[in-house]
């Protein structure tokens, strides 16, 4: 169980609990392969201005906002695709 938790922690952002930059980079390695197989590859970036500042100021009261962002991202991607937080740092 400890190994599973360590692997999960290494691959996920502690604030949003979605994939982190490392997982995003790993998923992006499939882009050249998708292109060579003529498969669709789409990259969507969403910039949430001052996301860290909102979290730092609001603390745990920002959790519903974070939860709604996480839910929206997970609903927007297909199973097997990656939603990741690639910027910022957690205040935790």
C-alpha positions as CSV (number, residue, x, y, z in Angstrom):
1,X,0.0,0.0,0.0
2,X,2.8,2.4,0.8
3,X,4.4,1.8,-2.6
4,X,1.1,2.5,-4.3
5,X,0.6,5.8,-2.3
6,X,4.2,6.8,-3.1
7,X,3.7,6.2,-6.8
8,X,0.4,8.1,-6.8
9,X,2.0,11.1,-4.9
10,X,4.8,11.2,-7.4
11,X,2.4,11.4,-10.3
12,X,-0.3,13.7,-9.0
13,X,-0.5,17.3,-7.9
14,X,-1.2,17.6,-4.2
15,X,-3.6,20.6,-4.5
16,X,-5.9,19.3,-7.3
17,X,-5.2,15.6,-7.1
18,X,-4.9,15.3,-10.8
19,X,-1.8,14.4,-12.8
20,X,1.2,16.6,-12.3
21,X,3.9,17.9,-14.7
22,X,5.8,14.6,-14.6
23,X,2.7,12.7,-15.7
24,X,1.9,15.3,-18.4
25,X,5.4,15.0,-19.8
26,X,5.1,11.2,-19.8
27,X,1.7,11.4,-21.6
28,X,3.2,13.9,-24.2
29,X,5.8,11.3,-25.3
30,X,3.0,9.6,-27.2
31,X,2.5,12.6,-29.5
32,X,5.1,11.5,-32.1
33,X,3.7,8.0,-32.1
34,X,0.2,9.2,-32.6
35,X,1.3,11.3,-35.5
36,X,3.2,8.4,-37.2
37,X,0.0,6.3,-36.9
38,X,-2.2,9.2,-38.1
39,X,-4.1,9.2,-34.9
40,X,-5.6,12.4,-33.5
41,X,-3.6,14.1,-30.8
42,X,-5.1,17.2,-29.1
43,X,-3.5,19.4,-26.5
44,X,-5.7,21.8,-24.6
45,X,-4.3,24.3,-22.2
46,X,-6.4,26.2,-19.6
47,X,-4.8,29.1,-17.8
48,X,-6.4,29.9,-14.5
49,X,-5.0,33.3,-13.6
50,X,-3.9,33.7,-10.0
51,X,-5.0,30.1,-9.1
52,X,-2.3,29.8,-6.5
53,X,-3.1,33.3,-5.0
54,X,-6.7,32.3,-4.7
55,X,-5.8,29.1,-2.9
56,X,-3.3,30.8,-0.7
57,X,-5.7,33.5,0.4
58,X,-8.8,31.2,0.7
59,X,-7.0,28.1,2.1
60,X,-9.5,25.3,2.7
61,X,-12.4,27.5,1.7
62,X,-11.2,27.3,-1.9
63,X,-11.6,23.5,-1.9
64,X,-15.0,23.6,-3.6
65,X,-13.5,25.6,-6.4
66,X,-10.6,23.2,-6.7
67,X,-13.0,20.3,-6.7
68,X,-15.1,21.8,-9.4
69,X,-12.0,22.4,-11.6
70,X,-10.8,18.8,-11.1
71,X,-14.3,17.4,-11.9
72,X,-14.6,19.6,-15.0
73,X,-11.2,18.5,-16.3
74,X,-11.8,14.8,-15.7
75,X,-15.2,15.0,-17.4
76,X,-13.7,16.8,-20.4
77,X,-11.2,14.0,-21.3
78,X,-11.8,10.5,-22.4
79,X,-10.8,7.5,-20.4
80,X,-7.1,6.9,-21.0
81,X,-6.4,10.6,-21.7
82,X,-4.6,12.9,-19.2
83,X,-5.8,16.0,-17.4
84,X,-2.9,17.5,-15.6
85,X,-1.8,20.6,-13.7
86,X,1.5,21.6,-15.1
87,X,2.1,25.0,-13.5
88,X,2.3,26.5,-10.1
89,X,3.1,25.1,-6.8
90,X,1.0,23.9,-3.9
91,X,0.9,25.9,-0.7
92,X,0.7,22.6,1.2
